[in-house]
Amino acid sequence: MIMRILLALTMILVAVPAAAQAGSQVPEGSNLMLFGLGLLGVIVGRRASMRKNRKDD
């Protein structure tokens, strides 16, 4: 959980210079990539959670 928070803060801090320069153009294909990465993160998180629950039993 802490790693996810640190990653989110890093991404926000990296994006600040782009926002200060009146933004940047982002191609539409990146939306699909972001969705895919988010979906992959959910799947990996679920699998890790399931493994942790199995070890506790």
PEMO-V20235 format. One line per field, one symbol per residue. ss: DSSP state (a for helix, b for strand, c for the rest). phi: phi as a letter, one per 40 degrees, with the letter a starting at -180 (. if undefined). A space follows every 10 residues. Layout:
ss = ???
phi = ???
This chain:
ss = caaaaaaaaa aaaaaaaaaa ccccccccaa aaaaaaaaaa aaaaaaaaaa aaaaaac
phi = .ccccccccc cccccccccc cggacbcccc cccccccccc cccccccccc ccccccc
